[in-house]
């Protein structure tokens, strides 16, 4: 069975970053990260948390991610309860 380019990336094998699925995932993440950073000071804590929940693999309660925030894909990031990132 052949691995997808995403699977190759996740296991540390050489992969094609220009793969359409990976490119689409990066563009989605870049859009959401841009929205998060641009609106950070206008959003409530709950709104910021909801935006992050749609971008990341998981974000625990009482966690805070301070802008500017950057990531390539986001879906592999899991932030636990009560974490603070800046």
C-alpha positions as CSV (number, residue, x, y, z in Angstrom):
1,X,0.0,0.0,0.0
2,X,1.3,3.4,-1.0
3,X,1.4,6.2,1.5
4,X,-0.2,9.5,0.7
5,X,2.0,12.6,0.7
6,X,0.4,13.7,4.0
7,X,1.2,10.3,5.6
8,X,4.8,10.5,4.3
9,X,5.1,13.9,5.9
10,X,3.7,12.7,9.2
11,X,6.1,9.7,9.4
12,X,9.1,11.8,8.4
13,X,9.6,10.4,4.9
14,X,10.4,12.6,1.9
15,X,7.2,14.0,0.5
16,X,6.0,16.4,-2.1
17,X,4.9,19.7,-0.4
18,X,3.4,20.8,-3.7
19,X,0.8,18.0,-3.5
20,X,-2.6,19.5,-4.1
21,X,-4.1,18.1,-0.9
22,X,-1.2,19.5,1.2
23,X,-1.3,22.8,-0.6
24,X,-5.0,23.1,0.0
25,X,-4.5,22.3,3.7
26,X,-1.8,24.9,4.0
27,X,-3.9,27.6,2.3
28,X,-6.8,26.8,4.6
29,X,-4.5,27.1,7.6
30,X,-2.9,30.3,6.4
31,X,-6.4,31.9,5.9
32,X,-7.5,30.9,9.4
33,X,-4.2,32.0,11.0
34,X,-4.6,35.3,9.2
35,X,-8.1,35.7,10.4
36,X,-7.1,34.9,14.0
37,X,-4.1,37.3,14.0
38,X,-6.0,40.1,12.3
39,X,-9.1,39.9,14.6
40,X,-7.3,38.8,17.8
41,X,-8.0,42.1,19.7
42,X,-11.6,42.4,18.5
43,X,-12.6,38.9,19.4
44,X,-13.8,37.7,22.8
45,X,-11.9,34.9,24.5
46,X,-14.7,32.5,23.5
47,X,-14.6,33.6,19.8
48,X,-10.8,33.2,19.7
49,X,-11.1,29.7,21.3
50,X,-13.8,28.7,18.7
51,X,-11.6,29.9,15.8
52,X,-8.6,27.9,17.2
53,X,-10.8,24.8,17.7
54,X,-11.6,24.9,13.9
55,X,-7.9,25.2,13.0
56,X,-6.1,23.0,15.5
57,X,-6.3,19.3,16.3
58,X,-7.5,20.2,19.8
59,X,-7.4,23.1,22.2
60,X,-8.1,22.5,25.9
61,X,-10.2,24.7,28.1
62,X,-8.7,27.7,29.8
63,X,-5.9,27.8,27.1
64,X,-4.7,31.0,25.5
65,X,-2.8,31.5,22.3
66,X,-1.6,35.1,21.9
67,X,-1.3,36.6,18.5
68,X,0.7,36.6,16.3
69,X,0.3,32.9,15.9
70,X,1.8,30.9,13.0
71,X,1.5,27.3,11.8
72,X,1.7,25.4,8.5
73,X,-1.3,23.0,8.9
74,X,-2.6,23.3,12.5
75,X,-4.4,20.0,12.5
76,X,-1.5,18.2,14.2
77,X,-1.3,20.7,17.0
78,X,-3.0,19.6,20.3
79,X,-2.9,22.2,23.1
80,X,-3.9,21.0,26.5
81,X,-5.9,22.4,29.4
82,X,-4.6,25.7,30.8
83,X,-1.8,26.2,28.3
84,X,-0.5,29.7,27.5
85,X,1.3,30.3,24.2
86,X,2.9,33.6,23.2
